[in-house]
Amino acid sequence: MIIVVKINKCLAAGGNVAACAYRAWRLGGLITNPTLRNRFKYLVAMNGYNVVGVFCIRAVARDPEPNRVQFDLTSINQDCYNTIEDLIHRLNQATQKTRYIQGAGYIFDDHFRMAGIEIPEIKCCQFENIELVEVSQIEQIERPKI
């Protein structure tokens, strides 16, 4: 359902949210497993426990650096942003799930269900299948050196 990317250091170094969130590590399953890849439509960028960005995932690519992936991200409207931010906030109140994510991690529907959180129907991203593309097809965003 949702991929969480922690961007604390990148933001502190002066990066913007999209630049900090479009590359992540520990998500190699998105490259090798299309079923897993297509389960995740949203990327949530977090600074500490605060949601600072929510995006739709259009595609993923294997990053030239080992164990990293890159995301082709698109913006979402404010209502969708608020809905997903609220889900993450409620999950953190119930389980502190994002506290234990190092760098990046997956949040499955089951994480919400086990915490007793009903997931509203969210239709914010128009991409049914998340494509696996070459890194040259992902817009490269300049990131600050960390």
Summary of the structure (lengths in Angstrom):
residues: 146
radius of gyration: 14.3
end to end distance: 28.7
largest distance: 41.4
contacts: 426
relative contact order: 0.26
helix: 34%
strand: 28%
